[in-house]
Amino acid sequence: MTQEEEFQQYASLMEYYKNQLESLENQFSYLQAAISDYTKASITIEKLGETQNDTELLIPIGGGTFSFAKAVETNKILTEIGAGIVVEKKPDEAIEILTKRIDELKKSQDNISEVSQKIQMQLQEVSEKAQKMYSGYQ
């Protein structure tokens, strides 16, 4: 393999690593959004548990739009347990489910961070080799 071919191979490898890092960053962001969503849900359930029945609530619908509603049976929460199956839970049970989901998502984030660090180290090694080779051309 000529030096030029080897240099091109390093450049391709660096591009590959950069794409992998970008993909991992996107996954990390997605997980962070899910964690935020579950955390908000957990806080909402906690506050609902403190709310008396027939209390008027302001419910966010999305897009900055809200609707008025009345609390009816605040001691019952419908929670998805997987595969689109929804079950009725007490507020503390629903919060426990959400907490477990948050913990799993955080573990996934930790794994992504570890993989990302390894790829960054590999990228740096390849980059240094390419720079040394490029310096040798001149």
Protein Blocks (a to p, Z undefined) as FASTA:
>chain_A
ZZklmmmmmmmmmmmmmmmmmmmmmmmmmmmmmmmmmmmmmmmmmmmmmpcehiacdddf
bghiacddddehjlbccddebehiacdddfklmmmmmmmmmmmmmmmmmmmmmmmmmmmm
mmmmmmmmmmmmmmmmZZ
